[in-house]
Amino acid sequence: MSGMKRTLTVRYTDFRQCPNCEGRGDDGASWRPIPCRRCKGRGRLVTAVEVEDSKTGKLPQESYEFTATGEVYLIDFDLEDGEELEVVKPE
């Protein structure tokens, strides 16, 4: 084990307005504004993502999938025994 922590950095590179709430981030009811269920109150959806690995560099798009809310799922990603992984993603 090298003692260094492997880091994955997630960057959201493109967005679109949420069609459900039309970018407001809520359900539109002034008397009880509830966060939009689709965008979770952000008013926008993620349409493009980049993932960079501190060990191998930028990952190809075929090696991960993502949702419109920004959740990233790695496909066939292996760690060496005892290797630690830290994921850094935007708020």
C-alpha positions in Angstrom: 0.0 0.0 0.0 1.4 3.4 -1.0 -0.2 5.3 1.9 -1.8 7.8 -0.5 -5.5 8.1 -0.8 -6.9 7.7 -4.3 -9.2 10.5 -5.3 -12.1 10.7 -7.8 -13.1 14.2 -8.6 -16.6 14.6 -10.1 -17.4 17.8 -12.2 -20.8 18.7 -13.5 -20.1 20.3 -16.9 -23.5 21.0 -18.3 -27.0 21.6 -17.0 -30.6 22.2 -18.2 -33.6 23.8 -16.6 -35.8 21.3 -14.7 -38.9 20.8 -16.9 -41.0 19.8 -13.8 -40.6 23.1 -11.9 -39.5 25.3 -14.8 -36.3 26.2 -12.9 -38.0 27.4 -9.7 -36.8 24.5 -7.5 -40.2 24.1 -5.9 -43.7 23.0 -6.7 -45.0 26.5 -7.4 -47.5 26.7 -4.5 -46.8 30.0 -2.7 -48.7 28.9 0.4 -46.6 25.7 0.8 -43.5 25.6 -1.3 -42.2 22.1 -1.4 -38.8 21.3 -3.1 -39.3 19.8 -6.6 -39.1 16.0 -6.5 -37.2 15.8 -9.8 -34.4 18.3 -9.3 -34.5 18.2 -5.4 -35.0 21.9 -5.2 -32.0 22.9 -7.4 -34.0 24.1 -10.4 -31.7 22.4 -12.8 -30.7 18.9 -13.9 -27.2 17.6 -14.7 -26.7 16.7 -18.4 -22.9 16.2 -18.5 -20.3 14.9 -16.1 -16.5 14.5 -16.0 -14.8 12.1 -13.6 -11.1 12.4 -12.9 -9.0 9.7 -11.1 -5.9 10.8 -9.3 -4.2 7.6 -10.5 -5.3 7.3 -14.2 -6.5 10.8 -15.1 -9.8 11.6 -16.8 -12.1 8.5 -17.0 -13.7 7.7 -20.4 -17.5 8.2 -20.5 -18.0 4.5 -21.0 -16.6 3.8 -17.5 -19.4 5.6 -15.6 -23.1 6.5 -15.7 -24.9 9.4 -14.0 -28.4 10.6 -13.1 -30.0 14.0 -13.8 -29.6 14.7 -10.1 -25.8 14.2 -10.3 -25.3 10.8 -8.8 -22.4 9.0 -10.5 -22.1 5.2 -10.8 -18.8 3.7 -11.7 -18.7 0.7 -14.1 -16.1 -2.1 -13.5 -13.9 0.1 -11.2 -11.4 -1.9 -9.2 -9.3 -0.8 -6.2 -6.2 -2.6 -5.1 -6.3 -4.4 -1.7 -6.2 -1.9 1.1 -6.5 1.1 -1.2 -8.6 4.0 0.1 -10.8 6.0 -2.1 -12.1 9.6 -1.6 -14.8 11.0 -3.8 -14.9 14.8 -4.3 -18.1 16.2 -5.8 -19.6 19.6 -6.1 -22.3 20.7 -3.7 
